[in-house]
Amino acid sequence: MTRVDKIKTDIMDRLQKGLPGHLFYHGIDHTLDVLNAVQRIGSLEKISEQEMELLQVAALYHDCGFLVKASGHEAIACDFAREELPSYNFNQQDISTICDLIMATKVPQQPSSALEKILCDADLDYLGRIDFHDIAKKLYKELQSTGVVSSEAEWNRMQINFLSNHRYFTQTSISSREPLKAQHLEALKLLEEN
């Protein structure tokens, strides 16, 4: 079993037991989705094995701050990583890189390194996929339960704004996800007009 496998087992167990019930989007499915997207994008972007390991660990940790609270969850995730990763034999430089990766996912995303760009694209990979609407429904339900949005019309406006301002950073995601994301945006705009 690799270090990543051990971390995955441990984090999945903690998320399963500890996440609040109203997190319909920021849950295990999202974490696994980001992990899969990181592996796909990282491999197509031809990163090294060591870089892939750091990205996978960052993907697993990136939203575990939700175990404590939503606001500032990235910084909380970094606190967990700093505390726990030495026991998996990660050195301080690797842990620092992992925390930089996690912090890069904070919206609005402003990644500065190639690895940060991959994790940011993986985190919002669904925006340009065919399962966009199913996943967006989960996020709507979560935001509704926390009082962030109160109606579908408000949610559609929020999505239009988000998709209009979002951009992918890697060549992989620009070519494989941008076209369908643009279609989702146009469909939402049509919905808004009617």
C-alpha positions as CSV (number, residue, x, y, z in Angstrom):
1,M,0.0,0.0,0.0
2,T,1.4,3.4,-1.0
3,R,1.5,6.5,1.1
4,V,-1.3,7.9,-1.0
5,D,-3.4,4.8,-0.5
6,K,-3.0,5.1,3.3
7,I,-3.9,8.8,3.3
8,K,-6.9,8.1,1.1
9,T,-8.2,5.4,3.4
10,D,-7.7,7.6,6.5
11,I,-9.2,10.7,5.0
12,M,-12.2,8.9,3.5
13,D,-12.9,7.3,6.9
14,R,-12.7,10.8,8.6
15,L,-15.0,12.4,6.0
16,Q,-17.5,9.6,6.2
17,K,-17.7,9.9,10.0
18,G,-17.2,13.6,10.5
19,L,-18.7,15.7,7.7
20,P,-22.0,17.6,8.5
21,G,-25.0,16.1,6.8
22,H,-25.9,19.3,4.8
23,L,-22.7,19.0,2.7
24,F,-24.3,17.5,-0.4
25,Y,-21.5,18.7,-2.6
26,H,-18.4,19.1,-0.5
27,G,-18.3,15.4,0.5
28,I,-16.5,12.2,-0.3
29,D,-17.8,12.1,-3.9
30,H,-16.3,15.5,-4.6
31,T,-12.9,14.6,-3.0
32,L,-12.8,11.3,-5.1
33,D,-13.8,13.2,-8.2
34,V,-11.0,15.7,-7.7
35,L,-8.5,12.9,-7.0
36,N,-9.5,11.2,-10.3
37,A,-9.4,14.5,-12.2
38,V,-5.9,15.2,-10.8
39,Q,-4.7,11.8,-12.0
40,R,-6.1,12.3,-15.5
41,I,-5.0,15.9,-16.0
42,G,-1.6,15.2,-14.3
43,S,-0.9,12.3,-16.6
44,L,-1.9,14.2,-19.7
45,E,0.2,17.1,-18.6
46,K,3.1,14.6,-18.2
47,I,4.1,15.4,-14.6
48,S,6.6,13.3,-12.7
49,E,5.7,10.5,-10.3
50,Q,6.7,12.7,-7.3
51,E,4.6,15.6,-8.5
52,M,1.7,13.2,-9.0
53,E,2.0,12.0,-5.4
54,L,2.0,15.6,-4.1
55,L,-1.0,16.5,-6.2
56,Q,-3.0,13.4,-5.1
57,V,-2.3,14.1,-1.4
58,A,-3.4,17.8,-1.9
59,A,-6.5,16.6,-3.7
60,L,-7.4,14.3,-0.7
61,Y,-6.8,17.0,1.8
62,H,-8.1,20.0,-0.1
63,D,-11.6,20.1,1.4
64,C,-11.1,18.3,4.7
65,G,-11.3,21.7,6.5
66,F,-15.0,21.3,6.0
67,L,-14.8,18.9,9.0
68,V,-14.4,22.0,11.1
69,K,-16.1,24.8,9.1
70,A,-16.8,26.0,5.5
71,S,-15.3,29.5,5.9
72,G,-11.5,29.3,5.6
73,H,-11.6,25.5,5.0
74,E,-8.4,25.6,2.9
75,A,-6.3,27.0,5.7
76,I,-7.8,24.4,8.1
77,A,-7.0,21.7,5.6
78,C,-3.4,22.9,5.6
79,D,-3.3,22.7,9.4
80,F,-4.4,19.1,9.2
81,A,-1.7,18.4,6.5
82,R,1.1,20.0,8.5
83,E,0.1,18.1,11.6
84,E,-0.4,14.7,10.0
85,L,1.8,14.3,6.9
86,P,5.1,14.0,8.9
87,S,3.7,10.6,10.2
88,Y,3.5,9.5,6.5
89,N,7.2,10.5,6.0
90,F,6.6,13.7,4.0
91,N,9.3,16.3,4.5
92,Q,8.7,20.0,5.3
93,Q,9.3,21.1,1.7
94,D,6.7,18.6,0.3
95,I,4.2,19.6,3.0
96,S,4.7,23.2,2.1
97,T,4.1,22.4,-1.6
98,I,1.0,20.5,-0.7
99,C,-0.3,23.5,1.4
100,D,0.4,25.8,-1.5
101,L,-1.6,23.5,-3.8
102,I,-4.5,23.5,-1.3
103,M,-4.5,27.2,-0.9
104,A,-4.6,27.7,-4.7
105,T,-8.1,26.1,-4.8
106,K,-9.5,29.1,-2.9
107,V,-12.0,30.9,-5.1
108,P,-11.3,33.1,-7.1
109,Q,-8.5,30.7,-8.1
110,Q,-5.1,32.3,-8.9
111,P,-2.7,29.4,-9.3
112,S,0.9,30.3,-9.9
113,S,2.6,26.9,-10.6
114,A,1.9,24.1,-13.1
115,L,0.8,21.8,-10.2
116,E,-1.5,24.5,-8.7
117,K,-3.1,24.9,-12.1
118,I,-3.7,21.1,-12.3
119,L,-5.4,21.0,-8.9
120,C,-7.5,24.1,-9.6
121,D,-8.7,22.6,-12.9
122,A,-9.4,19.2,-11.2
123,D,-11.4,20.9,-8.4
124,L,-13.8,22.5,-10.9
125,D,-13.5,19.8,-13.6
126,Y,-17.2,19.1,-13.5
127,L,-18.0,22.5,-15.0
128,G,-17.1,21.2,-18.4
129,R,-18.5,17.7,-18.1
130,I,-21.8,16.0,-19.0
131,D,-22.6,15.4,-15.3
132,F,-22.5,19.1,-14.7
133,H,-26.2,19.5,-13.9
134,D,-26.3,16.5,-11.5
135,I,-23.3,17.9,-9.6
136,A,-24.6,21.5,-9.7
137,K,-27.9,20.2,-8.1
138,K,-25.9,18.9,-5.1
139,L,-24.2,22.3,-4.7
140,Y,-27.5,24.1,-5.0
141,K,-29.0,21.9,-2.3
142,E,-25.9,22.5,-0.1
143,L,-26.0,26.3,-0.6
144,Q,-29.8,26.3,0.0
145,S,-29.4,24.4,3.3
146,T,-26.9,26.9,4.5
147,G,-29.0,29.9,3.4
148,V,-26.5,31.1,0.7
149,V,-29.2,30.9,-2.0
150,S,-32.9,30.9,-1.6
151,S,-34.3,30.3,-5.1
152,E,-33.5,28.6,-8.3
153,A,-33.5,31.9,-10.1
154,E,-30.9,33.2,-7.7
155,W,-28.9,30.0,-8.1
156,N,-29.0,30.3,-11.9
157,R,-27.7,33.9,-11.7
158,M,-24.9,32.8,-9.4
159,Q,-23.9,30.0,-11.8
160,I,-24.0,32.3,-14.8
161,N,-21.7,34.7,-12.9
162,F,-19.4,31.9,-11.7
163,L,-19.1,30.2,-15.2
164,S,-18.6,33.6,-16.9
165,N,-15.7,34.4,-14.6
166,H,-14.1,30.9,-14.4
167,R,-11.3,29.8,-16.6
168,Y,-9.3,26.6,-16.9
169,F,-5.5,26.9,-16.7
170,T,-4.0,23.7,-18.1
171,Q,-4.0,22.9,-21.9
172,T,-5.7,19.6,-21.0
173,S,-8.7,21.2,-19.4
174,I,-8.9,24.1,-21.9
175,S,-9.2,21.6,-24.7
176,S,-11.3,18.9,-23.0
177,R,-13.6,20.9,-20.7
178,E,-13.9,24.5,-22.0
179,P,-16.2,23.7,-25.0
180,L,-18.9,21.9,-22.9
181,K,-18.6,24.5,-20.1
182,A,-19.4,27.2,-22.7
183,Q,-22.5,25.2,-23.7
184,H,-23.6,25.0,-20.1
185,L,-23.2,28.7,-19.7
186,E,-25.3,29.4,-22.8
187,A,-28.0,27.0,-21.6
188,L,-28.1,28.8,-18.2
189,K,-28.4,32.2,-20.0
190,L,-31.3,31.0,-22.1
191,L,-33.0,29.7,-18.9
192,E,-32.5,33.1,-17.3
193,E,-34.1,34.9,-20.3
194,N,-37.2,32.7,-20.2
